[in-house]
C-alpha cells in the first residue's frame, strides 16, 4: 500500500498544475452541491417558519352557491353555514375523525370610537379553539376562554396595531389590558392583545361567539366553520372524508351531495402535503443542478487519467514485460483517480459546509420588514454532515467510474508496442 501511494504521489508531482486544476473542478462541483442544498434548506425553513403557528390538521368550511338543481330547487341558490352545521360536525356522525369544531361570525362594518377618533373595525365572534387552529399569537393578556363563551362576557382581544393606535403609537401592550373600548355603542373590556397579520389590513377584534350572537341577533348563521381532525394520513383518505362532510352538510341544506359549489372545503393538511411535494421537487432540482456541475470535474478526472496513461505507456510496457499483471496496472490507475477525487472532494465538502455557516451568519441572521412583519429570507441554511458525506461518496464513486476507462486502456497495453513506442 505504501508503494502504491508513493507512485501516486510521484505521478501527481510530475503533473502538479494539471492535477490541481482538475482537482479544483471536482472541489467546485461538490462545493456547489452543498451550497445549493444549504440555500434550498434555508428557503424552505423560512417558509415553514411563517406557517408553523397554524394547526396543519384543520379544515375550513365556507358556504357557496349550488351549481346543479336538487330536491326541486334550482341551481344558483346561496347555501349559508349555520350553527346546526356546527352541531352536526360535533356529533357522533364524525366523531371517528373530528376533534374540535370552531365557528366564527362577523359582518365587517363596525366602528370603534376613541375620544374624537373613529376606527373602522370588524367584530369577530369566535370560539376559544380559534386561537390554536389559526395560530393567533397573544402578545399580552389572554385569548377568549370557555368562561367568556358560557357567560357571554363582553370582553375583547384586539390587535397590536389597534393597541398602538389607542396608546398613541406606543407598544406597551400590557398597559391597555382592562381598558374599556366602545364598538357600535357596546362597551367591551380588553383582555388580550394579539399579533396581527400586517400583510393585509387586519381590522378584526375578537369577542366571544355567544356574545356576538346575543348583541347583534345574527340568527344562527356563521361565516366559517373550522375543525381539527385525526387519522387522515393520505391524500386519498382526506379527499374521501371531504366528500363525506360535503355530502352530509349539503343534504342538510337540500343541495346535491356531490355539489362542490354549495360548500367550499379548504384542507390545510393536503395543502401542507402539496407543499412538501414541492419542497421535494426543489431539493431534487438542486441536486440535478449540482450533479451537472460536478460532472465537469469528473470529466476532467477522466481526461487527466487518459493523458497519464498515454504519457506512461512506455512505463506500463516495461512493467508488464518484467511480470506486472493487468490488474496491477488497473489498480494503479484507479487508485490515482480515486485519490484525486476523494482528496479534492473532501476539500470541496469542507468549503461548502463552511460557506453554509457563513451564509447562516450573514443572510440567515438578516430579516426584512414586509408590511410590518419581520421575515427571514433564509432560515438555518445548513446541510447536515450526513448529506454532505453522502454527496462526497457519490463523488468518489463517480471518480472511480471516471477512472475505469483509462485503467482498462492501461491494462491492455502490449509490452512490445509500448517498448517500440518508447524507442520512437
N, C-alpha and C positions, 0 to 999 in steps of 0.2 A: 504493500500500500504506500509506503514511504517513497519507493522508487517511482510509483505511478504519479504521485503529486509532484515529485521533483521534475519529472518530464513535463507535466502540465505547466509548471511554473517556468520552465525553460522555454516552452513554446510561447507562453504569454509575454515573456521578456523580449523575445525576438520580434513580436508584433504589438508593442505597447500601445501605440496610438490607435491602431485598428481595433484592438481588443477593448480599449477604454471607450471609444466611440460607439462600438456595438453594445457594450455593457450599459452605457448611459441610455441608449434607446430602450433597452429592457427595463431599466430603472424607471424611465419616464412612463412606460406603459403601466407598470404596477402602481406608480405614484398617481396617475390619472384615475385609475380604477378606484383606489381608496378615497381620493379626494371627491370624486363624483358621488360615491356611495355615502360619504360623510355629509355632503351638501344635501343629498336626497333625504337622508335621515333627519337632518335638521329642519328641512322644509316640512316634512310630514309631522315631525314632533310639534312644530309651531302650529300647524293646522289643527292637530288633535288637541292641543292645549286650549285653543279657543273654544272648543266644543265639549271639553271633558266634564263641565259642570252639569250638562244635561243628562238625564237618565236615558240611556240608549234603548232600553226595553219598553218604549212607550208608543202608543198610537194616538193620533188626534183625529177626531171626527168633526165634520162640518156639514151643515145642511146644504142642499143643492136643488137643482131643477130636474124633474123627471124627463127622460128622453124617449119614453115609449108609453102608450096608453096601457092602463091596467085597472082591473076591477071596476070598469065602467067610467073611469076618469081619463081625461085627455092628457097628452104629454105637455111639458112646459109648465107643470104645476110646481110651485115652491114647496119644498119639504123642510120645515124647521125642526131643529132638535128641541127636545123638551126634557123636563125633569123625569118624566116617565121613562125616557130612554136611559137615563142615569140609573134608575131602579132596575131596569131590565139587565143592564150590564153588571150591576152589583148582585143580582140574583143568582140562584143555583144553576141557571142555564149555562153560564160562562165561568163558573167557579173553578173549572179544571185548568184555566189558564190566566184569568184576570185576577190581579191582586187588589190594587186601589183604583178607585174611579174619582175623577175630579171634574168639575164643570166651572165655566166662567160665563159671566154675562156683563154687557156694557152697551151703552148707546153712543158713546164718543162725543157727547155735547154737554159738558158740564163747566161751570165757572167757579174758580177758586178766588175768593175775594180776600185781599190782604191790605187793610187800610184803604188807600185810594187806588190801589192797583188791582187789576183783574187778570187772571190767567185762564187760558182755555186748557182744561184737563179732561181726562177720561176716568170716571169712577169705574173700577173694575172689580166686580163681585167674584170672589174666589174661595176655593176650599183650601184648608191648610196644606193638603198634599201638593198643591201647585208649586210650592217652594222647591221641592226636590225634583219634581217632574220637569220643571222648566229652568232649573239651575239659578234660581233667584239668590243672589249673594247679599246677605244682610251686613251692612256696614256699621250700624248702630241699632241698639234695641233688639226687637224680635219681630217675627212674622206673625201672621194671623194664626191663632190656635183653635183647638176644638171648643174651648170655653167661649171664645168670641163668637163662634158659629152657633153654638147651642143657645147662648143667652142673647144673641142678636145685638152684640155690643156695637156702639158707634165708634169704632177705632179704625185707624188708617195707617198704612205703610206707604210712605211717599218715596220718590226717587231722590238720588243725590243732587240732581240738577234743581229739583224743586226746593230741596232743603237749602241749597246755596242761595237761590233767589230770595227765599223768605228770610235768610240771615244776612242779606246784603252782600252776597258773594263769598262769604266765609264757609269753611268746610269743617267746622267743629260740630259734627252731626249729633253728638250726644246732647248738645245744648238745646236742640229742638224737641227732644223726647218729652212727652207730656204736654206739649203745646196744643192749643185748640186751633183748628182751622175751619173755615166756613166754605162749604161747597154747596151751591144751589140752596142756600138758606138752611142747610143742615150742618150742625157742628160735629166735628169728629176730633178725637184725641189721637195725636201722632204717637204710635208705639214703636215704630221702626223706620229706618232709612235703608233703602236697597240700592244696589248699583244698577244704574240704568244702561240700556243699550244705546250708546250715543251715535251709533252708525245710522240711526233713523230717529225721527222726532218722537221720543218715548214720553208721552204725557200721562201715563197711567198712574192712578192712585189706587192701591189695593185695599179693599174693605171686605168684611165677611160676606159670603154669598147670601146668607139668610138676611143680613141687614139690608143689603141692596134690594132684595126682593120685597122686604117689608116697606121700605121707604118709597120705592118707585113703582110698586104694584105691577111688576113686569110679567104678570101671568105665570105660566110655567115654562116659558121659552128660555133657552140658553143659547149662547153664541158658539160655544165649543165644548166638547167633551174630551177629556184626556184620561187614559188609563194605562197602568203598568201591567206587564204580563210576564209569564214564565213558561218554560217548556217548549218554546218555539225556536228551534235552532237552525233550521234550514230555510232557504228561500221558498221551497215548496210548502213547508208547514205554515209559514207566515201567510202566503197567498191563500191557502185553504182556509185559514182562520179568518182572514179579512173577508172572504166571500161569505163565510158563515155569519159573521157580525152584520154584514150588509144585508143578507137575506132576512135575518130576524127583524132588524130595525126597519127595513123597507116595508115589510109586511105590516108592521105596527102603524105605518103611515099610509097604507094602501098604495104602495108603489111596487113595481115588479121586483122580485127578489134579486134579479141579476142586473138591475138598472144602476150602473155605476155613477150616473149623473145625479141621482137622487141623494146619495150620501158619499161625500168625499172622505177617503181614508188616507192619512199620511202616517207612514210607519217609519219611525226613526231607526229601528233595528235594521230593516232592509236597506235603508239609506246608508247606514254605517257599513253594512256588508258590501254595498257597491263602492263605497269609499275605500274599503280595504282592498277590493279587487283593483281599484285604480292605483293604489299605492304599490301593489304587487307588479302591475304593468310598468309603473315608473321605475321601480327597482330593476326589473328585467331590462328595460330600455337603457338604464345607466350601465348595467353590466355589458350589454351589447356594444355600446359606445366605447367603454373601457377596453373590452377584449379586442376590438378592431384596432385600437391604438396600440395595444400590446402586440398584435400580430406584426406590426412594423419591426419591433425589436426582435421577435422570434425569427422573422425572415433574415434579419441581419446576422443573427447567430448562425443560421444555416449557411448563409453566404460566406461568412468568415471561416467556417469549418471546411467548406468546399475549397476555398483558397488554400487553407492549411494543408489539405490532402494533396492538392496539386503541387504545392511547394515541397512537400515532404515525400513525394512519390519515390524518389531515389532512396531515401532513408527506409521507407517501408519495404522496398525491394530487397535491400540488404538484410533487414530484419527477417524477412521470410526466407532468404537464402541461407541464413545461419540457424534456421529452425523455428522461427516465430510462427505461431498458428494464426489463421484468420480471426479467430475470436479474440486474440490478444490485441490485434490491430483495432478491431471493432471496439473493444473495451477502452482502449486509449482515447479514441476519438469521442466516444460517448461520454467518458469521464470528463474530458475537457469541455464539452458542450454543457454538461450538467453543472460543472463547477462555475463556469462563467455566468450561466443563467441564475444559479442559486445565490451566488455572492452578490451580484448586482440586483437580483430580485429582492433579497433581504434588505439591501441598502435602500431600494425604492420604497419598500414597505415601511421602513422606519421613517423615511422622509414624508410619506403620505400620512402616517399617524401623527407625526409632528405638525404637519400642515393643518390637520383637522383640529389639533389643540390650539394652534394659532387662530384658526377661523372661529373656534368657540370663544376664545378670549377677546376677539375683536367684534366680528359681525354677530356672534352668538350672544354677546352681552349688550348689544345695541337694540333699543326699541324705537319704534316710530309711533307718533301720535296720530291716529286716524279717527277723526270725529270724536276726539276726547278719550279714546281708548288707547292704552299702551299695548302695541302689538309688536311681537318679535318676528323678524323675517326668518331667522333660523334659530332653532332651539336645540341645544346639545348636538351640534353637527359632528358627531364622532362615529367611528367604526370600531366595533369590538375586536379584541385580539383574535377571536375565533374566525371571524370573517376575513380578517387580514391574512391570517395563516392559510386559510382555505384558498384565497386568491393567489398566494405565493406558491402553494402546492400545485395549483393549476398551471402556473407559470413554469415551474420546474418540469412538470410532465410535458408541457409544450416544448420546452427546451430539449428534453430527451428525444421527442419526436423529430424536432428540427435537426438533431444530430444523427438520426438514423440513416438518412440518405448519404451524407458524407462518409459515415462509418462503413456502410455497405460498399461504397465505392473504394474506400481504402483497403478493405478486406479482399477485394477482387484483384488488387494489383498483382501482376505476374512478375516474379523476380527478374527474369531475363529482359523483359521490356523495360522495367524500371531501371536496371543497370545500364542498358543501352541508352536510355533517355538521359541518364546522369552523365554518360560519356559525351553525348552530343551537346 
